[in-house]
Amino acid sequence: MLDFSSLLLAAALSGTCLAVTMFAIWLTAPRARFVLTVACGIIVLVAHVILFWRYTKEPDPLLCQIALALLSLGFLIICLSAMQYLGVPDHRRAIVPTLAAMAVCAAFTFLGLDGVGFIVTYATVTVLLSTIGAMFWVNGSHDRRILLVVSFLSGTCAVSFALCGVVLMAKGQWTLGAAPDNWAERLNSVVAVACMTGLGALTLSLHHLQAQIELKAETMTDPLTGLMNRRGLMSLHAERPFGPFMAVVMFDLDHFKRTNDIYGHPVGDQVLCRFAAVIRKYARTGVDAFRLGGEEFAIVMSRMTEERAHDLASKIGVAFGTEIVPTPLGPLRSTVSGGIGFGGVDGSSLDEVLAEADAALYAAKRAGRNCVISRKRMGKAEPVKPALRSA
Protein backbone atom coordinates (compact mmCIF):
# COMPACT_ATOMS: atom_id res chain seq x y z
CA MET A 1 0.00 0.00 0.00
CA LEU A 2 1.29 3.49 -0.83
CA ASP A 3 2.42 5.63 2.09
CA PHE A 4 1.24 9.22 2.65
CA SER A 5 4.22 10.79 0.86
CA SER A 6 3.70 8.58 -2.17
CA LEU A 7 0.07 9.63 -2.34
CA LEU A 8 1.05 13.30 -2.28
CA LEU A 9 3.63 12.81 -5.03
CA ALA A 10 1.04 10.91 -7.11
CA ALA A 11 -1.35 13.84 -6.71
CA ALA A 12 1.35 16.28 -7.83
CA LEU A 13 2.24 14.19 -10.88
CA SER A 14 -1.40 13.73 -11.87
CA GLY A 15 -2.10 17.44 -11.49
CA THR A 16 0.95 18.43 -13.51
CA CYS A 17 -0.06 16.20 -16.41
CA LEU A 18 -3.59 17.58 -16.35
CA ALA A 19 -2.39 21.18 -16.29
CA VAL A 20 0.01 20.66 -19.20
CA THR A 21 -2.77 19.03 -21.23
CA MET A 22 -5.14 21.92 -20.53
CA PHE A 23 -2.55 24.55 -21.38
CA ALA A 24 -1.99 22.77 -24.71
CA ILE A 25 -5.73 22.75 -25.41
CA TRP A 26 -6.04 26.43 -24.54
CA LEU A 27 -3.21 27.30 -26.94
CA THR A 28 -5.17 25.67 -29.77
CA ALA A 29 -8.48 27.25 -28.66
CA PRO A 30 -7.80 30.60 -26.90
CA ARG A 31 -11.51 31.38 -26.69
CA ALA A 32 -11.92 28.57 -24.14
CA ARG A 33 -10.71 30.74 -21.27
CA PHE A 34 -12.25 28.53 -18.61
CA VAL A 35 -9.79 25.77 -19.64
CA LEU A 36 -6.88 28.14 -18.98
CA THR A 37 -8.38 29.07 -15.62
CA VAL A 38 -8.72 25.40 -14.64
CA ALA A 39 -5.10 24.80 -15.67
CA CYS A 40 -3.93 27.72 -13.50
CA GLY A 41 -5.92 26.40 -10.55
CA ILE A 42 -4.41 22.94 -10.90
CA ILE A 43 -0.89 24.39 -11.10
CA VAL A 44 -1.53 26.22 -7.82
CA LEU A 45 -2.77 22.98 -6.25
CA VAL A 46 0.32 21.14 -7.51
CA ALA A 47 2.45 23.82 -5.81
CA HIS A 48 0.44 23.25 -2.63
CA VAL A 49 1.01 19.48 -2.76
CA ILE A 50 4.76 19.90 -3.26
CA LEU A 51 5.06 22.39 -0.39
CA PHE A 52 2.84 20.26 1.82
CA TRP A 53 5.01 17.21 1.06
CA ARG A 54 8.01 19.31 2.03
CA TYR A 55 6.19 20.35 5.21
CA THR A 56 5.64 16.70 6.16
CA LYS A 57 9.42 16.24 6.09
CA GLU A 58 10.50 19.52 7.69
CA PRO A 59 7.69 21.25 9.63
CA ASP A 60 7.92 25.04 9.45
CA PRO A 61 5.18 27.56 10.41
CA LEU A 62 5.79 29.78 7.36
CA LEU A 63 5.78 26.78 5.02
CA CYS A 64 2.50 25.67 6.62
CA GLN A 65 0.89 29.08 6.04
CA ILE A 66 1.95 29.14 2.39
CA ALA A 67 0.78 25.57 1.74
CA LEU A 68 -2.65 26.21 3.28
CA ALA A 69 -3.03 29.49 1.38
CA LEU A 70 -2.21 27.75 -1.89
CA LEU A 71 -4.81 25.04 -1.17
CA SER A 72 -7.60 27.61 -0.75
CA LEU A 73 -6.34 29.71 -3.67
CA GLY A 74 -6.18 26.73 -6.03
CA PHE A 75 -9.77 25.68 -5.37
CA LEU A 76 -10.89 29.31 -5.56
CA ILE A 77 -9.45 29.53 -9.08
CA ILE A 78 -11.16 26.29 -10.07
CA CYS A 79 -14.43 27.65 -8.66
CA LEU A 80 -13.95 30.79 -10.78
CA SER A 81 -13.40 28.60 -13.86
CA ALA A 82 -16.76 26.91 -13.20
CA MET A 83 -18.38 30.34 -12.96
CA GLN A 84 -16.73 31.28 -16.27
CA TYR A 85 -18.04 28.19 -18.00
CA LEU A 86 -21.57 28.53 -16.65
CA GLY A 87 -21.71 32.30 -17.16
CA VAL A 88 -22.30 33.03 -13.46
CA PRO A 89 -21.71 36.77 -12.84
CA ASP A 90 -20.19 38.60 -9.87
CA HIS A 91 -17.08 36.58 -9.04
CA ARG A 92 -16.65 38.64 -5.88
CA ARG A 93 -19.15 36.36 -4.16
CA ALA A 94 -16.49 33.65 -4.24
CA ILE A 95 -13.32 35.76 -4.03
CA VAL A 96 -14.07 37.95 -0.99
CA PRO A 97 -15.14 35.17 1.47
CA THR A 98 -12.24 32.97 0.38
CA LEU A 99 -9.66 35.71 0.87
CA ALA A 100 -11.19 36.45 4.27
CA ALA A 101 -10.93 32.77 5.25
CA MET A 102 -7.31 32.70 4.06
CA ALA A 103 -6.54 35.71 6.28
CA VAL A 104 -8.18 34.01 9.28
CA CYS A 105 -6.18 30.84 8.62
CA ALA A 106 -2.93 32.78 8.39
CA ALA A 107 -3.69 34.58 11.68
CA PHE A 108 -4.36 31.35 13.60
CA THR A 109 -1.31 29.66 12.12
CA PHE A 110 0.86 32.66 13.00
CA LEU A 111 -0.37 32.43 16.61
CA GLY A 112 0.71 28.79 16.75
CA LEU A 113 -2.78 27.30 16.34
CA ASP A 114 -1.92 25.55 13.09
CA GLY A 115 -4.57 22.89 13.74
CA VAL A 116 -7.23 25.59 13.64
CA GLY A 117 -5.60 26.88 10.44
CA PHE A 118 -6.01 23.44 8.85
CA ILE A 119 -9.66 23.26 9.99
CA VAL A 120 -10.44 26.71 8.54
CA THR A 121 -8.77 25.79 5.25
CA TYR A 122 -10.59 22.45 5.00
CA ALA A 123 -13.89 24.24 5.67
CA THR A 124 -13.10 26.80 2.97
CA VAL A 125 -12.25 24.13 0.40
CA THR A 126 -15.39 22.17 1.35
CA VAL A 127 -17.54 25.24 0.68
CA LEU A 128 -15.79 25.99 -2.64
CA LEU A 129 -16.18 22.41 -3.90
CA SER A 130 -19.80 22.30 -2.73
CA THR A 131 -20.41 25.58 -4.58
CA ILE A 132 -18.94 24.10 -7.77
CA GLY A 133 -21.18 21.06 -7.49
CA ALA A 134 -24.26 23.18 -6.77
CA MET A 135 -23.59 25.55 -9.68
CA PHE A 136 -23.30 22.70 -12.18
CA TRP A 137 -26.38 21.03 -10.73
CA VAL A 138 -28.52 24.19 -10.92
CA ASN A 139 -27.13 26.25 -13.81
CA GLY A 140 -26.00 23.61 -16.28
CA SER A 141 -27.91 23.74 -19.56
CA HIS A 142 -25.85 21.37 -21.71
CA ASP A 143 -25.42 17.61 -21.44
CA ARG A 144 -26.91 16.83 -18.03
CA ARG A 145 -25.03 13.54 -17.74
CA ILE A 146 -21.65 15.26 -17.78
CA LEU A 147 -22.80 18.03 -15.46
CA LEU A 148 -24.21 15.59 -12.92
CA VAL A 149 -20.91 13.68 -12.85
CA VAL A 150 -19.09 16.98 -12.22
CA SER A 151 -21.46 17.68 -9.35
CA PHE A 152 -20.92 14.19 -7.91
CA LEU A 153 -17.11 14.39 -8.07
CA SER A 154 -17.06 17.87 -6.56
CA GLY A 155 -19.37 16.76 -3.78
CA THR A 156 -17.31 13.64 -3.06
CA CYS A 157 -14.11 15.65 -2.88
CA ALA A 158 -15.84 18.19 -0.62
CA VAL A 159 -16.88 15.43 1.77
CA SER A 160 -13.29 14.11 1.96
CA PHE A 161 -11.98 17.55 2.95
CA ALA A 162 -14.79 18.00 5.44
CA LEU A 163 -13.86 14.70 7.08
CA CYS A 164 -10.29 15.91 7.54
CA GLY A 165 -11.52 18.96 9.44
CA VAL A 166 -14.01 16.93 11.48
CA VAL A 167 -11.32 14.46 12.60
CA LEU A 168 -9.06 17.31 13.75
CA MET A 169 -11.92 18.90 15.70
CA ALA A 170 -13.00 15.57 17.18
CA LYS A 171 -9.48 14.97 18.47
CA GLY A 172 -9.13 18.56 19.70
CA GLN A 173 -5.93 19.00 17.70
CA TRP A 174 -5.84 22.81 17.73
CA THR A 175 -2.05 22.80 17.76
CA LEU A 176 -0.18 20.27 15.65
CA GLY A 177 3.39 21.40 15.03
CA ALA A 178 3.52 19.02 12.09
CA ALA A 179 1.41 17.85 9.14
CA PRO A 180 -1.76 15.99 10.22
CA ASP A 181 -1.58 12.28 9.50
CA ASN A 182 -4.72 10.22 10.09
CA TRP A 183 -7.15 8.00 8.19
CA ALA A 184 -9.11 11.01 6.90
CA GLU A 185 -5.96 12.62 5.46
CA ARG A 186 -5.03 9.40 3.68
CA LEU A 187 -8.55 8.94 2.38
CA ASN A 188 -8.58 12.55 1.23
CA SER A 189 -5.35 12.06 -0.70
CA VAL A 190 -6.80 9.10 -2.62
CA VAL A 191 -10.17 10.76 -3.21
CA ALA A 192 -8.59 14.08 -4.23
CA VAL A 193 -6.33 12.41 -6.80
CA ALA A 194 -9.23 10.40 -8.23
CA CYS A 195 -11.70 13.30 -8.26
CA MET A 196 -9.30 15.89 -9.64
CA THR A 197 -8.25 13.48 -12.38
CA GLY A 198 -11.91 12.87 -13.18
CA LEU A 199 -12.72 16.57 -13.10
CA GLY A 200 -9.79 17.26 -15.41
CA ALA A 201 -11.06 14.69 -17.91
CA LEU A 202 -14.56 16.13 -17.65
CA THR A 203 -13.18 19.62 -18.24
CA LEU A 204 -11.87 18.35 -21.56
CA SER A 205 -15.31 16.88 -22.29
CA LEU A 206 -16.99 20.17 -21.38
CA HIS A 207 -14.59 22.03 -23.66
CA HIS A 208 -15.40 19.65 -26.50
CA LEU A 209 -19.13 20.02 -25.80
CA GLN A 210 -18.89 23.82 -25.75
CA ALA A 211 -16.93 23.82 -29.02
CA GLN A 212 -19.61 21.64 -30.64
CA ILE A 213 -22.37 23.95 -29.44
CA GLU A 214 -20.55 27.04 -30.71
CA LEU A 215 -19.84 25.40 -34.06
CA LYS A 216 -23.46 24.33 -34.43
CA ALA A 217 -24.63 27.85 -33.59
CA GLU A 218 -22.26 29.32 -36.18
CA THR A 219 -23.42 26.94 -38.91
CA MET A 220 -27.06 27.83 -38.20
CA THR A 221 -26.56 31.61 -38.06
CA ASP A 222 -26.56 34.06 -40.95
CA PRO A 223 -23.35 36.09 -40.52
CA LEU A 224 -24.81 39.31 -41.98
CA THR A 225 -28.08 39.66 -40.10
CA GLY A 226 -27.49 37.42 -37.10
CA LEU A 227 -30.76 35.59 -37.74
CA MET A 228 -30.86 31.82 -38.06
CA ASN A 229 -30.34 30.52 -41.59
CA ARG A 230 -32.09 27.86 -43.66
CA ARG A 231 -30.11 25.15 -41.88
CA GLY A 232 -31.40 26.48 -38.59
CA LEU A 233 -34.96 26.38 -39.92
CA MET A 234 -34.59 22.76 -40.96
CA SER A 235 -32.88 21.81 -37.69
CA LEU A 236 -35.64 23.31 -35.54
CA HIS A 237 -38.74 22.53 -37.56
CA ALA A 238 -38.08 19.91 -40.25
CA GLU A 239 -39.41 17.05 -38.11
CA ARG A 240 -42.14 19.06 -36.47
CA PRO A 241 -45.81 18.61 -37.52
CA PHE A 242 -47.53 21.94 -38.25
CA GLY A 243 -51.05 22.14 -36.86
CA PRO A 244 -53.78 24.64 -37.78
CA PHE A 245 -52.47 27.19 -35.29
CA MET A 246 -48.93 27.18 -36.67
CA ALA A 247 -47.91 29.37 -39.58
CA VAL A 248 -44.92 30.23 -41.73
CA VAL A 249 -44.57 33.69 -43.22
CA MET A 250 -42.19 34.09 -46.16
CA PHE A 251 -40.96 37.61 -46.89
CA ASP A 252 -39.23 38.85 -50.02
CA LEU A 253 -37.82 42.38 -50.25
CA ASP A 254 -39.35 44.16 -53.23
CA HIS A 255 -37.06 45.04 -56.16
CA PHE A 256 -34.00 44.16 -54.11
CA LYS A 257 -31.88 43.46 -57.19
CA ARG A 258 -32.57 46.99 -58.36
CA THR A 259 -31.51 48.28 -54.95
CA ASN A 260 -28.14 46.54 -55.32
CA ASP A 261 -27.74 47.72 -58.94
CA ILE A 262 -28.53 51.38 -58.21
CA TYR A 263 -27.21 51.90 -54.68
CA GLY A 264 -24.57 49.18 -54.43
CA HIS A 265 -24.26 46.00 -52.39
CA PRO A 266 -23.15 47.73 -49.13
CA VAL A 267 -26.45 49.63 -49.12
CA GLY A 268 -28.25 46.41 -49.97
CA ASP A 269 -26.63 44.80 -46.93
CA GLN A 270 -27.86 47.68 -44.78
CA VAL A 271 -31.39 47.14 -46.06
CA LEU A 272 -31.19 43.44 -45.18
CA CYS A 273 -29.95 44.25 -41.69
CA ARG A 274 -32.72 46.82 -41.21
CA PHE A 275 -35.36 44.25 -42.10
CA ALA A 276 -33.78 41.71 -39.74
CA ALA A 277 -33.89 44.34 -36.98
CA VAL A 278 -37.60 44.94 -37.66
CA ILE A 279 -38.32 41.21 -37.41
CA ARG A 280 -36.48 41.05 -34.08
CA LYS A 281 -38.51 43.98 -32.81
CA TYR A 282 -41.78 42.18 -33.42
CA ALA A 283 -40.59 38.70 -32.51
CA ARG A 284 -41.95 37.21 -29.31
CA THR A 285 -42.23 33.82 -27.62
CA GLY A 286 -43.31 31.31 -30.24
CA VAL A 287 -41.89 33.29 -33.17
CA ASP A 288 -38.61 32.17 -34.79
CA ALA A 289 -36.98 34.29 -37.51
CA PHE A 290 -34.74 33.11 -40.36
CA ARG A 291 -32.92 34.48 -43.39
CA LEU A 292 -33.32 31.85 -46.07
CA GLY A 293 -30.86 33.45 -48.48
CA GLY A 294 -30.55 36.60 -50.58
CA GLU A 295 -33.54 38.83 -49.85
CA GLU A 296 -35.77 35.98 -48.62
CA PHE A 297 -36.76 35.72 -44.97
CA ALA A 298 -39.17 33.56 -43.01
CA ILE A 299 -40.76 33.50 -39.59
CA VAL A 300 -42.36 30.48 -37.95
CA MET A 301 -45.24 31.27 -35.60
CA SER A 302 -46.82 29.00 -33.00
CA ARG A 303 -50.17 29.35 -31.20
CA MET A 304 -51.35 31.81 -33.82
CA THR A 305 -54.75 32.33 -35.44
CA GLU A 306 -54.99 33.40 -39.07
CA GLU A 307 -55.97 36.95 -38.11
CA ARG A 308 -53.16 37.37 -35.60
CA ALA A 309 -50.60 35.92 -38.00
CA HIS A 310 -51.72 38.28 -40.76
CA ASP A 311 -51.70 41.22 -38.33
CA LEU A 312 -48.15 40.47 -37.15
CA ALA A 313 -46.83 40.03 -40.70
CA SER A 314 -48.52 43.28 -41.77
CA LYS A 315 -47.02 45.17 -38.83
CA ILE A 316 -43.57 43.96 -39.85
CA GLY A 317 -44.19 45.18 -43.40
CA VAL A 318 -45.44 48.58 -42.22
CA ALA A 319 -42.53 49.05 -39.84
CA PHE A 320 -40.01 48.13 -42.54
CA GLY A 321 -41.62 50.61 -44.93
CA THR A 322 -40.79 53.44 -42.51
CA GLU A 323 -37.11 52.49 -42.24
CA ILE A 324 -34.80 55.00 -43.93
CA VAL A 325 -31.34 54.02 -45.18
CA PRO A 326 -29.14 57.03 -46.00
CA THR A 327 -27.25 56.72 -49.30
CA PRO A 328 -25.14 59.05 -51.49
CA LEU A 329 -28.16 59.22 -53.81
CA GLY A 330 -30.52 60.27 -51.05
CA PRO A 331 -32.65 58.52 -48.42
CA LEU A 332 -33.89 55.06 -49.38
CA ARG A 333 -37.05 53.34 -48.25
CA SER A 334 -37.85 49.80 -49.26
CA THR A 335 -40.92 47.58 -49.11
CA VAL A 336 -41.52 43.90 -48.59
CA SER A 337 -44.06 41.34 -49.74
CA GLY A 338 -45.23 38.45 -47.60
CA GLY A 339 -47.04 35.16 -47.96
CA ILE A 340 -48.51 33.07 -45.12
CA GLY A 341 -48.96 29.32 -45.06
CA PHE A 342 -50.70 27.35 -42.30
CA GLY A 343 -50.48 23.82 -41.01
CA GLY A 344 -53.34 21.37 -41.26
CA VAL A 345 -55.58 19.65 -38.74
CA ASP A 346 -53.79 16.34 -39.32
CA GLY A 347 -50.36 17.98 -39.13
CA SER A 348 -48.52 19.29 -42.18
CA SER A 349 -44.82 19.03 -42.88
CA LEU A 350 -42.52 22.03 -43.02
CA ASP A 351 -42.13 21.59 -46.78
CA GLU A 352 -45.90 21.65 -47.27
CA VAL A 353 -46.35 24.82 -45.22
CA LEU A 354 -43.38 26.48 -46.96
CA ALA A 355 -44.94 25.63 -50.34
CA GLU A 356 -48.19 27.28 -49.23
CA ALA A 357 -46.38 30.35 -47.98
CA ASP A 358 -44.34 30.53 -51.19
CA ALA A 359 -47.49 30.37 -53.32
CA ALA A 360 -49.06 33.14 -51.23
CA LEU A 361 -45.88 35.21 -51.59
CA TYR A 362 -45.99 34.95 -55.38
CA ALA A 363 -49.65 36.01 -55.24
CA ALA A 364 -48.57 39.08 -53.24
CA LYS A 365 -45.96 39.85 -55.89
CA ARG A 366 -48.55 39.55 -58.66
CA ALA A 367 -50.92 41.77 -56.69
CA GLY A 368 -48.47 44.66 -56.90
CA ARG A 369 -46.02 43.93 -54.05
CA ASN A 370 -45.87 45.73 -50.67
CA CYS A 371 -48.62 43.54 -49.26
CA VAL A 372 -49.18 40.36 -47.26
CA ILE A 373 -51.41 37.51 -48.47
CA SER A 374 -52.48 34.42 -46.61
CA ARG A 375 -52.85 31.16 -48.51
CA LYS A 376 -56.37 31.00 -47.06
CA ARG A 377 -57.13 34.42 -48.54
CA MET A 378 -55.72 33.96 -52.02
CA GLY A 379 -56.95 36.74 -54.23
CA LYS A 380 -57.56 39.08 -51.28
CA ALA A 381 -54.37 41.12 -51.18
CA GLU A 382 -54.27 43.52 -48.25
CA PRO A 383 -51.70 46.23 -48.96
CA VAL A 384 -49.22 47.26 -46.34
CA LYS A 385 -49.10 50.95 -45.54
CA PRO A 386 -47.27 52.44 -48.59
CA ALA A 387 -43.68 53.56 -48.20
CA LEU A 388 -42.73 57.04 -49.33
CA ARG A 389 -40.11 55.75 -51.69
CA SER A 390 -39.66 52.17 -52.85
CA ALA A 391 -36.53 50.58 -54.14
C-alpha angles and dihedrals in degrees: 000000000000117000123230094266092051090052091052092049090048089053091050093049093047092048093048092053091048093049093049090050092050093047088053091051092048091052089057093043110029092173089069093081094161088066090056090048092051090049091052091049092051091049089054090050091049088053088051092051092049093049092044090051087051089049091054088058100040113018112214127166094223092048089050092053092049094047093050092046091052091050092056093040093051094053090043090058091048089050089052090051089055089051089050093052095046094042094240109166131216104045089189089083088071101030102052099050091044093051089047091052090048090053091050091049092050091050094052092045091049089053090054096258094118091153089062088048090056091048092050091048093048090050091050093050091046090055093046093050091045089051091052091051093047093048093053091045094051106028103034113117101169130068103348093201093063093042093051091052089051089052092049095049092046091049093048092050090047091054091051091054091045090054090054091056093044092053091051091050093045090054093043091234098162091147119039111160088200141043113295113251117187140120092277092054091050092046090048091053092054095043093045093052092047096044096044090048089050093046090050091053090047090050087060089049091049090050090051091047092049091049090052092050092049092047092049091049091050093050091051096046128086105231095212103049102019091231121126115271133225090280089056090051092052093044094053102036112015093097096036121105112230113222128196092275095054122085141180120211117199117200128194122186109237118247091349093156089058089051090056093044095050104032102024134247096281089061089045089055090052090053091051091050091048091054091048089052090052091052090051090051092057097036117110139164108316095025120103120186128208140177105219095189139293108004095337121111135171139194126199115211128195129196090018132142120215092254095049092046091051091046093051093047091048092050090053090051093048093047092049090050090061094052113110122204113194114225136171087256094054137274115331128209122184135193135214136212123214140196126194127209125185135206123245134246091253092046123268127219123246090250091054093050091045089052090052092048091047092052090050090049092054088049088054090051091051090048091063103277126255092083142094123233128187119216086234090056100046109166093024103096113184109199121226116234103285119254119231093237127014127204 
